[in-house]
Amino acid sequence: MSIALYSLNIAGSEWLILLITIIIILVPTKITGITKTLGKVVGEYEKAKNNLLNEKNDILHQTTSSLNQQQQKYSGPNIQRPVASEREKLEIIAKSLNIDIENKSDDDSRNLISSKLKETQT
């Protein structure tokens, strides 16, 4: 009398499927608890991520608005190119301050500009 022996030819992925099936059949209440906990963790992660993004955006908005305010307060000359001489520099500054220095010397121009700047600071 001979007994036929059959060997199980089960690979790694098939063992994984069998294990998952057994877990689903035997432990359904624990799986629902695990999924609820996992859902809560994901929800908390999303809340924390959104809070950090909102704080970052607020900081960026405050920084850009303060920079814009500082740029608006500046009322100095707007020089777009290199200045060739001291006289040209004085003319640009005087023009931005609405001072006429056409027939004045450089020293008189500096004194007028200096006094005008002192007036605007007070």
Secondary structure, 3 states (H helix, E strand, C coil): CCCCCCCCCCCHHHHHHHHHHHHHHHCHHHHHHHHHHHHHHHHHHHHHHHHHHHHHHHHHHHHHHHHHHHHHHCCCCCCCCCCCCHHHHHHHHHHHCCCCCCCCCHHHHHHHHHHHHHHHHC
